[in-house]
Amino acid sequence: MTAERFDVAIIGGGCAGLSLATRLAEADLSGRRVVVLEPRTSYTRDRTWCGWSFGTHRFSSCVDRSWRQWSVRHGGEEHVHTSVRHAYEHIPADRFYETALDAVDGASHVELRKGVRAERLEPLDGATRIESDQGPLLADLVVDTRPELHEPRGPALLQHFVGLEIVTAGDAFDPGRVTLMDFDVDQTDGIHFMYVLPFSRRRALVESTILSPTLLPEKVYAARATDYVQRVHDAEIEGIRQVEAGAIPMSDSRSARAGLPGVVRAGAAAGAVRPSTGYAFHGIQRQTDRLTRAIAAGRVPRERPVRSHVDSWLDRVFLGVISRFPERAPELFARMASSLDAETFARFMMERQGWPDRSRVVLSMPKLPFTREALRLARS
Ligand SMILES: Cc1cc2nc3c(=O)[nH]c(=O)nc-3n(C[C@H](O)[C@H](O)[C@H](O)COP(=O)(O)OP(=O)(O)OC[C@H]3O[C@@H](n4cnc5c(N)ncnc54)[C@H](O)[C@@H]3O)c2cc1C
């Protein structure tokens, strides 16, 4: 079969693929054509993206709620941060998808092909041949955002969660404050915390999140979330609007797939998800800004590590300690929250930290387990 040829093929129309497609749709590509291949046939609100704002980005208009206050709770104590500079913002996936699909629809040089699953990639005639379940394509540049099988480097925990958007019969939540982590919950199945995003006094996304190597049946997380609302917020549940679930690898990993010339990866496939926190959305925006500049300038973008060696190493040490001593994890997260001010905390969580921030985080941690883990990693 003759393969249709494109200048750029983006494999995967999720967060990274559509972030890039939107920017390319709005860029002057001097007649070059872009295709996005995505297996799903329709988009739904399959997740929500949160993170701290550091100025505007292409999807700032999709933010439907933001908070200036957040807290971490452990051992009956609540550490509250109030930030004047960095709001914690919420983007529902359906708004993001709608904005991206509108941008792509409005550009004649970018095409989204839904219901297409890419399979094998191989170099051919100075381009890449993409085998798909709908036939082959050729592309001069491929941006591959398919989730990959990774070989974890170091300890491999998963951040697994189920979130319920819960509506209560009476007032139950403080709409001004996000609960980032409430560790004062059952810790028998792993490092467990509740995450509460209050949209109003009577509606919140309540997520039971566990850091451990093993997934649990979905109903377990759901039961914990509803029990939490009834017990801690002393509220009667009127209904559940949305459910979201995920399992994010918390490991510094390298790709198991060999790199090909003319193929760069983006998004989670390129390590955009921060192992110790699971945040990726804002990193993906920066990554796709950089890819867009290179593509618009006619350069072949290079795949660059998302974070510095130092930050990857610090993450590995932290993950090593909490994997070895899961019972200490709540205290470690609480120490971090109590010893950092709101702005430093936001910078650290969003990977905007400088050396003074890194030192503050390192100094807030207990020395012995961290030194031992650092030495162990250095020897391995
Ligand atoms: C439920 C959930 C909530 C999250 N919340 C946050 C948050 O609050 N803040 C934050 O910063 N991060 C969050 N993350 C982490 C991260 O931001 C997301 O996982 C983000 O979607 C990663 O973007 P991506 O493009 O790499 O992957 P995805 O968005 O998963 O996109 C990958 C795309 O590849 C497609 N695909 C798969 N196989 C093929 C194939 N063979 N051919 C073609 N296409 C294929 C998939 O259908 C998908 O559309 C969350 C993750 C999950 C799962």
The ligand as a MOL file (V3000), in Angstrom:
LIG
                    3D

  0  0  0     0  0            999 V3000
M  V30 BEGIN CTAB
M  V30 COUNTS 53 58 0 0 0
M  V30 BEGIN ATOM
M  V30 1 C -6.1540 10.4210 36.1620 0
M  V30 2 C -4.8870 11.2330 36.0440 0
M  V30 3 C -4.8150 12.4670 36.6660 0
M  V30 4 C -3.6500 13.2500 36.5520 0
M  V30 5 N -3.6280 14.4560 37.1660 0
M  V30 6 C -2.5460 15.2350 37.0060 0
M  V30 7 C -2.5290 16.5320 37.5880 0
M  V30 8 O -3.4300 16.9300 38.3180 0
M  V30 9 N -1.4540 17.3280 37.3450 0
M  V30 10 C -0.4130 16.9150 36.5720 0
M  V30 11 O 0.5230 17.6920 36.3550 0
M  V30 12 N -0.3990 15.6750 36.0540 0
M  V30 13 C -1.4150 14.8220 36.2390 0
M  V30 14 N -1.4060 13.5790 35.6890 0
M  V30 15 C -0.1580 13.1030 35.0280 0
M  V30 16 C 0.0100 13.6030 33.5740 0
M  V30 17 O -0.1700 14.9900 33.4670 0
M  V30 18 C -0.9590 12.9360 32.6420 0
M  V30 19 O -0.7740 11.5470 32.6860 0
M  V30 20 C -0.8410 13.4180 31.1960 0
M  V30 21 O -2.0420 13.0580 30.5550 0
M  V30 22 C 0.3570 12.8340 30.4500 0
M  V30 23 O 0.2820 13.2790 29.1160 0
M  V30 24 P 0.7560 12.3600 27.9080 0
M  V30 25 O 0.3990 13.0360 26.6510 0
M  V30 26 O 2.1580 11.9570 28.1070 0
M  V30 27 O -0.1020 11.0180 28.0620 0
M  V30 28 P -1.6540 10.8770 27.7340 0
M  V30 29 O -2.3930 12.1160 28.0370 0
M  V30 30 O -2.0650 9.6040 28.3990 0
M  V30 31 O -1.6450 10.6810 26.1590 0
M  V30 32 C -1.0920 9.5480 25.5130 0
M  V30 33 C -1.9720 9.3280 24.2870 0
M  V30 34 O -1.4090 8.2690 23.4960 0
M  V30 35 C -2.4950 7.5610 22.9530 0
M  V30 36 N -2.0110 6.2420 22.4960 0
M  V30 37 C -1.7880 5.1440 23.2440 0
M  V30 38 N -1.3550 4.1410 22.4360 0
M  V30 39 C -1.3180 4.6260 21.1820 0
M  V30 40 C -0.9730 4.0820 19.9210 0
M  V30 41 N -0.5600 2.8090 19.8070 0
M  V30 42 N -1.0540 4.8680 18.8210 0
M  V30 43 C -1.4540 6.1600 18.9330 0
M  V30 44 N -1.7880 6.7300 20.1010 0
M  V30 45 C -1.7190 5.9800 21.2220 0
M  V30 46 C -3.4910 7.4900 24.0990 0
M  V30 47 O -4.8020 7.1650 23.6350 0
M  V30 48 C -3.3870 8.8890 24.6520 0
M  V30 49 O -4.3240 9.7650 24.0720 0
M  V30 50 C -2.5300 12.7620 35.8020 0
M  V30 51 C -2.6180 11.5020 35.2140 0
M  V30 52 C -3.7630 10.7320 35.3440 0
M  V30 53 C -3.7860 9.3690 34.6960 0
M  V30 END ATOM
M  V30 BEGIN BOND
M  V30 1 1 1 2
M  V30 2 1 2 3
M  V30 3 2 2 52
M  V30 4 2 3 4
M  V30 5 1 4 5
M  V30 6 1 4 50
M  V30 7 2 5 6
M  V30 8 1 6 7
M  V30 9 1 6 13
M  V30 10 2 7 8
M  V30 11 1 7 9
M  V30 12 1 9 10
M  V30 13 2 10 11
M  V30 14 1 10 12
M  V30 15 2 12 13
M  V30 16 1 13 14
M  V30 17 1 14 15
M  V30 18 1 14 50
M  V30 19 1 15 16
M  V30 20 1 16 17
M  V30 21 1 16 18
M  V30 22 1 18 19
M  V30 23 1 18 20
M  V30 24 1 20 21
M  V30 25 1 20 22
M  V30 26 1 22 23
M  V30 27 1 23 24
M  V30 28 2 24 25
M  V30 29 1 24 26
M  V30 30 1 24 27
M  V30 31 1 27 28
M  V30 32 2 28 29
M  V30 33 1 28 30
M  V30 34 1 28 31
M  V30 35 1 31 32
M  V30 36 1 32 33
M  V30 37 1 33 34
M  V30 38 1 33 48
M  V30 39 1 34 35
M  V30 40 1 35 36
M  V30 41 1 35 46
M  V30 42 1 36 37
M  V30 43 1 36 45
M  V30 44 2 37 38
M  V30 45 1 38 39
M  V30 46 1 39 40
M  V30 47 2 39 45
M  V30 48 1 40 41
M  V30 49 2 40 42
M  V30 50 1 42 43
M  V30 51 2 43 44
M  V30 52 1 44 45
M  V30 53 1 46 47
M  V30 54 1 46 48
M  V30 55 1 48 49
M  V30 56 2 50 51
M  V30 57 1 51 52
M  V30 58 1 52 53
M  V30 END BOND
M  V30 END CTAB
M  END
